[in-house]
Amino acid sequence: MQTIYTIWTKPGETFDYLNKQDKDKTGLTLDILFVLGSLSVTATLMAQAYLNAGNFNIYLTIITVLLLSLAGGITTKFIFSFILWGIAKLLQGEASTRQVRTIVAYTLVPQLINLVIFIVLIIIADINNDATIVTYQNPLTQIIIWFFSVRIMIIGLSRYNKFTYGTALINILLFAGLVQGILFGVKYLIG
């Protein structure tokens, strides 16, 4: 699990190291990162949704977050990674689907900061009996998390696909645009 630490300071070297590892050795780590990263994103969103609905229950929130995180981890691992890989292929990228899954999993590492913050806030909220504490988000923390996530993804995509950083950024922007388009379409169809 040393790669969890080195991805922050030496992402290129970390991806080179991971590329040389046996996929059975790294598979469990990737699965854990997908679920924990998804847990981090889901926890904040669900707490805010329950609070806005006016029926915040700490235990119901935790159970819902765990179930949605598992689904989110599976979606991220297979669907989002595949879309990112497909766009890279259109841009003449050389990465395999396994390599793109590795990139996406390690891009979620900065999200673990949110998970730690959420756990601390949910304990404080339970002690103080004040559910509004759970939804606190510091904009500076979010900017730092976003910066490191994008940095890790750009470096990973450029390493595995033999891209320039600019092409890797284009890959990310196309991916983000496509996902936003899909989400907008689903929202339009539902509501």
Contacts in CASP RR format, 6 or more apart in sequence:
PFRMAT RR
TARGET T0000
AUTHOR 0000-0000-0000
METHOD contacts of the structure
MODEL  1
MQTIYTIWTKPGETFDYLNKQDKDKTGLTLDILFVLGSLSVTATLMAQAY
LNAGNFNIYLTIITVLLLSLAGGITTKFIFSFILWGIAKLLQGEASTRQV
RTIVAYTLVPQLINLVIFIVLIIIADINNDATIVTYQNPLTQIIIWFFSV
RIMIIGLSRYNKFTYGTALINILLFAGLVQGILFGVKYLIG
1 29 0 8 1.000
3 14 0 8 1.000
3 17 0 8 1.000
3 18 0 8 1.000
3 29 0 8 1.000
3 106 0 8 1.000
4 33 0 8 1.000
4 109 0 8 1.000
6 13 0 8 1.000
6 14 0 8 1.000
6 17 0 8 1.000
7 14 0 8 1.000
7 106 0 8 1.000
7 109 0 8 1.000
7 152 0 8 1.000
8 109 0 8 1.000
8 110 0 8 1.000
8 148 0 8 1.000
11 106 0 8 1.000
11 151 0 8 1.000
11 152 0 8 1.000
11 155 0 8 1.000
11 156 0 8 1.000
12 155 0 8 1.000
12 156 0 8 1.000
12 159 0 8 1.000
14 106 0 8 1.000
15 102 0 8 1.000
15 103 0 8 1.000
15 106 0 8 1.000
15 155 0 8 1.000
15 156 0 8 1.000
15 159 0 8 1.000
15 160 0 8 1.000
16 159 0 8 1.000
18 26 0 8 1.000
18 102 0 8 1.000
18 106 0 8 1.000
19 99 0 8 1.000
19 102 0 8 1.000
19 159 0 8 1.000
19 160 0 8 1.000
23 98 0 8 1.000
26 102 0 8 1.000
29 105 0 8 1.000
30 77 0 8 1.000
30 101 0 8 1.000
30 102 0 8 1.000
30 105 0 8 1.000
31 77 0 8 1.000
33 105 0 8 1.000
33 106 0 8 1.000
33 108 0 8 1.000
33 109 0 8 1.000
34 72 0 8 1.000
34 73 0 8 1.000
34 74 0 8 1.000
34 76 0 8 1.000
34 77 0 8 1.000
34 104 0 8 1.000
34 105 0 8 1.000
34 108 0 8 1.000
35 69 0 8 1.000
35 70 0 8 1.000
35 73 0 8 1.000
36 108 0 8 1.000
36 111 0 8 1.000
36 112 0 8 1.000
36 115 0 8 1.000
37 69 0 8 1.000
37 73 0 8 1.000
37 76 0 8 1.000
37 108 0 8 1.000
37 109 0 8 1.000
37 111 0 8 1.000
37 112 0 8 1.000
37 115 0 8 1.000
38 68 0 8 1.000
38 69 0 8 1.000
38 70 0 8 1.000
38 71 0 8 1.000
38 72 0 8 1.000
38 73 0 8 1.000
38 75 0 8 1.000
38 76 0 8 1.000
38 108 0 8 1.000
39 65 0 8 1.000
39 66 0 8 1.000
39 69 0 8 1.000
39 115 0 8 1.000
40 108 0 8 1.000
40 111 0 8 1.000
40 112 0 8 1.000
40 113 0 8 1.000
40 114 0 8 1.000
40 115 0 8 1.000
40 118 0 8 1.000
41 111 0 8 1.000
41 114 0 8 1.000
42 65 0 8 1.000
42 68 0 8 1.000
42 69 0 8 1.000
42 72 0 8 1.000
43 65 0 8 1.000
43 69 0 8 1.000
43 114 0 8 1.000
43 115 0 8 1.000
43 118 0 8 1.000
44 114 0 8 1.000
44 118 0 8 1.000
44 135 0 8 1.000
44 137 0 8 1.000
46 61 0 8 1.000
46 64 0 8 1.000
46 65 0 8 1.000
46 68 0 8 1.000
47 56 0 8 1.000
47 61 0 8 1.000
47 65 0 8 1.000
47 118 0 8 1.000
47 122 0 8 1.000
47 131 0 8 1.000
47 134 0 8 1.000
47 135 0 8 1.000
48 135 0 8 1.000
50 56 0 8 1.000
50 57 0 8 1.000
50 60 0 8 1.000
50 61 0 8 1.000
50 64 0 8 1.000
50 131 0 8 1.000
51 131 0 8 1.000
51 132 0 8 1.000
51 134 0 8 1.000
51 135 0 8 1.000
56 131 0 8 1.000
56 134 0 8 1.000
58 122 0 8 1.000
58 125 0 8 1.000
58 126 0 8 1.000
58 131 0 8 1.000
61 122 0 8 1.000
61 134 0 8 1.000
62 122 0 8 1.000
76 104 0 8 1.000
76 108 0 8 1.000
77 101 0 8 1.000
77 104 0 8 1.000
77 105 0 8 1.000
80 104 0 8 1.000
80 175 0 8 1.000
80 179 0 8 1.000
81 97 0 8 1.000
81 100 0 8 1.000
81 101 0 8 1.000
81 104 0 8 1.000
82 97 0 8 1.000
82 100 0 8 1.000
83 175 0 8 1.000
83 178 0 8 1.000
83 179 0 8 1.000
84 100 0 8 1.000
84 103 0 8 1.000
84 104 0 8 1.000
84 157 0 8 1.000
84 171 0 8 1.000
84 175 0 8 1.000
85 95 0 8 1.000
85 96 0 8 1.000
85 97 0 8 1.000
85 100 0 8 1.000
87 171 0 8 1.000
87 174 0 8 1.000
87 175 0 8 1.000
87 178 0 8 1.000
88 95 0 8 1.000
88 100 0 8 1.000
88 157 0 8 1.000
88 161 0 8 1.000
88 163 0 8 1.000
88 171 0 8 1.000
91 161 0 8 1.000
91 163 0 8 1.000
91 167 0 8 1.000
91 170 0 8 1.000
91 171 0 8 1.000
93 161 0 8 1.000
93 162 0 8 1.000
93 163 0 8 1.000
94 160 0 8 1.000
94 161 0 8 1.000
94 162 0 8 1.000
95 103 0 8 1.000
95 157 0 8 1.000
95 160 0 8 1.000
95 161 0 8 1.000
96 160 0 8 1.000
99 160 0 8 1.000
100 157 0 8 1.000
100 160 0 8 1.000
102 160 0 8 1.000
103 152 0 8 1.000
103 153 0 8 1.000
103 156 0 8 1.000
103 157 0 8 1.000
103 160 0 8 1.000
104 153 0 8 1.000
106 152 0 8 1.000
106 156 0 8 1.000
107 149 0 8 1.000
107 152 0 8 1.000
107 153 0 8 1.000
108 149 0 8 1.000
109 148 0 8 1.000
109 152 0 8 1.000
110 144 0 8 1.000
110 145 0 8 1.000
110 146 0 8 1.000
110 148 0 8 1.000
110 149 0 8 1.000
110 152 0 8 1.000
111 145 0 8 1.000
111 149 0 8 1.000
113 141 0 8 1.000
113 144 0 8 1.000
113 145 0 8 1.000
114 141 0 8 1.000
114 145 0 8 1.000
117 141 0 8 1.000
118 134 0 8 1.000
121 133 0 8 1.000
121 134 0 8 1.000
121 136 0 8 1.000
122 134 0 8 1.000
124 133 0 8 1.000
125 131 0 8 1.000
125 132 0 8 1.000
125 133 0 8 1.000
125 134 0 8 1.000
150 172 0 8 1.000
153 168 0 8 1.000
153 172 0 8 1.000
154 165 0 8 1.000
154 166 0 8 1.000
154 168 0 8 1.000
154 169 0 8 1.000
154 172 0 8 1.000
155 165 0 8 1.000
155 168 0 8 1.000
156 168 0 8 1.000
157 163 0 8 1.000
157 168 0 8 1.000
157 171 0 8 1.000
157 172 0 8 1.000
158 164 0 8 1.000
158 165 0 8 1.000
158 166 0 8 1.000
158 167 0 8 1.000
158 168 0 8 1.000
161 167 0 8 1.000
161 168 0 8 1.000
161 171 0 8 1.000
163 171 0 8 1.000
END
